[in-house]
Amino acid sequence: MPEGEAATGEPLTEPIVLEEQSTWQVILNWTCAILMAIVFLAAGLWKASDPTHAAVRLAQAKVPESLSVFAAVMFGIAETFTGILLLIPRFRRWGSLFASLLMISFIVFIGIHYNELIGAECSCFPWIKRAVGPQFFVGDGIMLLLSIGAGIWSQRPHSARSASLILAAVSVFAVISYGVAATRHTGTPAPATIAAETGPPISLREGKVFIFFFDPHCLHCLAAGLKLAALDWTGTRFIGVPTTSPGTADSFMTKTGLAAKGVVSTDVDALRKIFKFDLPPAGVALEDGYEKSMLLQFEDQEPAATLKKLTFVK
């Protein structure tokens, strides 16, 4: 039978043998895909499962604070979805495209804000420290090449309906996680007392208390402290808690004007076990020993708007 004809003698309309790939091409494709899938799944699942803390990181990376939570949820969905697509051969080319676009957008954004962020920590991962500098772009450039490599020699994508179902599932997970994160800081009991920098222990069980967590060397914390010092705290006890370098806490409180508003406690470890946050500045409003609100936004009208709504300031 002539090659290219079916048993009936009619020419075949489609080839029955797929184009074979070299072993090294398959290995390279899978290696790039797996490495970038790990990157995007780790970053995306963290943002999607804990958008509140991820939003703090984004705000410190110059994402407008009013949009930081929304951005955390959206990036969580996009990165998780991309990581899943990279692991599935029939979707890998789409995953490669999305991964490359995300990496380019990250590089461009950091480049725009480079002078503001140089030397500052900026990472998608809460457990990896990366400072913005020339090496930052080298690392992201390598990840961009890996993202492109994941799409080379991959099969033509198909079944957009199945990919849409994956996206829908990831979106539902992210929305539910956001709902849980938005309500978990409600009614948490505070310790009865915390240690004061000097003098007797400080009681947290009576009246309104605001605890401000700050890094004395953080410029974002300095700006937040100046805003807090301008508020009228009549009727609310103010407690400043340094997260690092406790020896410089008094200098920070004096520089911001907060020394006239309240006292300093160095009991940060006991408080952070109960009131979870990633990086300062952060604050928690307590009333009669119970949490009323966790405050993680310190730009634009916040935290003044929330504190006034809670009647913690006038």
N, C-alpha and C positions, 0 to 999 in steps of 0.2 A: 504494500500500500504506500503511495507517495507520502512523504513527510508533509504534515500540515493539513491532511485530509482526515475526516472522520470515517467511521465504518461504512457510512452510506455513500462515501465518495465525495461529500460536500466539504468545502473548505471550512476549517474551524474559524469561528468568529472571535475567539479570545485565546490567548496563549495559555497553555496548561502548565507551563513551567515558569516559576517565578525567577527573577534575576537573583543569582546567588551572590552572597557577600563573602569577602575574605574573612577569615577568623579574626584578624587584627581589627577589622572594621567593626565587627560585632562587639568585640571586647571594649574597644574605645567608646562606642556608642553607649553601651551599658554602663561603663565606668563613669562617664560624664553625667548620664542620667541619674544614677544612684547618688553620686556626690551632691548634685544640685537638688535632688529630691530631699535629701537629709537636711540641707540648708533651709530650703523653703518650708518643709514640714515643721522643723524645729521652731523657726521664726513665726510661721503662721499659726501653729497650734498655741504657742505662747500668747500671741496677741488675741486670738479668738477666744481662748479660755480665760484670760485675765486682762480684758481691755482697759480696765481702770489703771492698772500699773503700767501697761504698755503706753497708755496715753501720756503718762508723766514723762516717759522717755522721749516720745515724739515731741512734746511741748519743749523739752530742753534742747531738742534738735531743730528748733525754730519753726515747727509746725504751729500755726495759730492755736492757742489753748482752747478757744471756743470750738475748734474743729478737731481737737486731738482725740477725743473718744470716738467720734465718727470715723476718723482716719484709722484708728487702731482696729476697729471692727472691719472696715473695708479692706485694709491691708491683710488682716488675719484671714479673711475669706479668700482674697486673691492669692496669697502665698500658699495657703493650705491646698486650694484647688490646683494651683500650678504644680505643687509637689506630687499630688496624686496623679495628675496627667503624665508627669515624667516617668512614673513607674509602670504605666500601662502602655505597651508597645503601640497599640493602634491609636493612642492619643498623644504619643510622645512628641510628635512634630508640633502640635498645638502647645504642649507644655513648654517646649523649647522656645517657641515664639513669645509666650507670656513671660517666661523667665528672663529672656533677653530684654524685653520691654521694661520689666520691673527693674532690672539691674541698671539699664540706661537711665531710667527716671531717678533712681537713687543717686547715681553718679552726678547727674546734672543738678539735682537739688543740693547736694553737699557742695558742689562746685560754686553754685550761686551764693551760698552762705559760708563759703570757706573762711573768709577773714573773720567772721563772727564765731566760728566753731573751732578754728585751729587750736589744737592742744586739748580740746574738750573730749570727754568720753562720748562716743556715739556708736552704739551697737544695737543690732536687732536682738541680740541674745543677752539675757540678764546675767549670765554667768561668764561671759567673755568680755574682757576689757580691750577696747580699741580706741585709740586716740586719733582724732582727725589730723591728718598730715599727708605728706606725699605717699607714705606706705599704705594709707587707707585706699587710695586710688589704685595702687598696684594690686592689692587684695581683691577689690571689686572688679578690676579689669580681668583678673584670672577667672573669677566667677562668671563674668560675662562670656569669656571664651569657652568655659565649660558648658554654659547654657546653650551657646551656639552649637557646640560639639554634640550635645544631646540630640539635636535635630538632624545632624548629618547622617546619612545612610539609614534614617528611620523610615518605616513604611508610611505610605500615604494615609493620613487620618480618615476615619469614617465613623459613623454612628454618632452624629451630633446629639441625638436624643439622649443617649446614654450619658454623654458628657454633661448635658444639661441637668440630668437627675443627680449626678455627683455634685454639681454646683449648688443645686437646691438643698441637698443634704448638708453640705458644708455651711451654707447660709443659715439654715435652721439651727445648727449647732452653735454658730457664733451669736445669733440673736438670743438664744436661751442662756448662753454663758453671760452675755451682757446683762440680761435680766437678773440673773443670780448675783452678779457682781454689784449691781445697782442697789440691791436690797440687803446684802449681807452685813453692811455696816449699820445695823439698826439694833439698838437696845443692848449692845454688848456691855457687860458689867466691867467697870474699871477696878483696879486694885484699891483696897481701902486707903492705903497711904503709899507715897513714894518718897525716896530719900531726897532731901534738900541739899544743895551745894554746901550750905552752912545752916546750922540751927536744927530744930526738931523736924521730924518727918512731916510731909505735907499731906493733909487729908483731901481725898477726892470725892468723898461721899456727901458733901453738903453744898447745895447751891449750884451755880453755874461756873464751870471751869473750862478754860481753853488752853490746850497744850500745843505749843508750836515747836515742831521738830526742825532743826536747821543744822547745816554744815557751816561753821564759822568762816570757812574759806571759799564758800560758794557765792558767786555774784548774784545768781538767781535768788538765793536765800536772802542776800543783803537787800535786794529790791523788794522782796516780799516782806521783810522785817520793817522796812521804812513805811510800807503801806499799812501794816498792822499798827505801827506806832501812831499813825495819824488818826486812828479810830478812837471813839469814846468807849472805854471798857467799864464804865460805871456799872457796878452790880455784878461784874464777872471777874473772877480771879484769873490772871494770866501767868502761865508757867512756860518758860523757855527750856527746851531740852536739846542740847547739842548731840548730834549723832557721831561726831568725831572731835578730836582735839578739845576735850573739856576745859583745858587750861586757858583757852582763848574765848570761852563763852562769855565771860563778863565784858571783854573788850567788844565783842559783837553786839551784845545787848546795849552797851553804852553808845556805840557808833550809830545804831539804828534808832535809838531813843526808847527802846523797849525796857531799859533798866528802870525807867520811871513807871512802867506799867505792871511789872510783876517780878517774880523771882526765877531762879535757875534751879533745875533738878538735873542730876547726872544719872538718873535711873533709867537710861535709855533701853537697856537690854530687856528689863521687865516689861516696859511699855510696848516695845516692838513685838513681843511675843503675842500680845493681845490685839494691838491696833496695827494691822498690816499695811505697809507701804513700801515702795521700792526705794526711791531716792528723795531726799528732801529738796525743796521745802514741803512740809505736810503739816496738817493740824487736825486735832480732834476736839469736838465740842461735847462736853459732858454736862449732864444735869442730874443732880442728886446721885451721882455715882454711876450713871448709865450713859452710854454714847448716844448722842442725838444726831451727829453727822460727822463723817470723815471728809476733810477738805483737802483736795489735792490740786486745785486750780488756784493760781495766784497771779493771773493776768487779767487785763481789762477790768470788768466790774467785780471780779472775784478776788478774794473771798468775802469782800464787804457785803455784797448783795445777799449771800447765803447767811452770813452772820446777823445781818439786820432782820432777815426773815425769821431767824431763830430767836430774835430779841437778845442776842448776846452782846451786841453793840448798839449804840444809838445813832 
